[in-house]
Amino acid sequence: MSESAIVQPQISHHLLLCATPTKVKCCDPSTGIASWNELKRVIRELGLENTKRPEGIVLRSKVDCLRVCERGPILVVWPDGIWYTEVTADKIKPIVQQHIVQQQPIQKWIHKTTPFKTNSPVIE
């Protein structure tokens, strides 16, 4: 491994989508995978993975369970701590455009808000 520093791109948001639950409690797996595929498509279409994006890149992760177990698929937006419910494929683009790009969360689709805070000191 080289001694040169690895430069990581700045991250603006990380989107966690409960898309393929092992136990079919929160949503039908086909609905979840359709939402996941749409999320990948929209993020690419809007150039949100571009490392030169001034705001930073948008990460996405498909997760098995976010422990809500109802009204899924569930989408959590970090660092905002906003949880959206019933995030079917048709809701993905409006959420990404309005919440991520325009920084205006869609209030009527929000299930809860759990702001991110850390108790750990920053090490420089």
VENCOR-V445034 format. One line per field, one symbol per residue. psi: psi as a letter, one per 20 degrees, with the letter a starting at -180 (. if undefined). burial: I if it has 24 or more other ideal C-beta (glycine too) atoms within 12 Angstrom, else O. Layout:
psi: ???
burial: ???
This chain:
psi: pqiqqpopqqpgqppoonhmpgpmghrphhgghggghhgggggghjkijoijphirroqqppqgpjkgkqkrqpppoqjhkpoqrlmrhiigghgggggggiknqngiipgrpnqpqqipqpp.
burial: OOOOOOOOOOOIIIIIIIIIIOOOOIIOOOIIOIIIOIIIOIIOOIOIIOOOOOOOIIIIIIIIIIOIOOOIIIIIIIOIOIIIIIIIIOIIIIIIOIIIOOOOIIOOIIIOOOOOOOOOOOOO
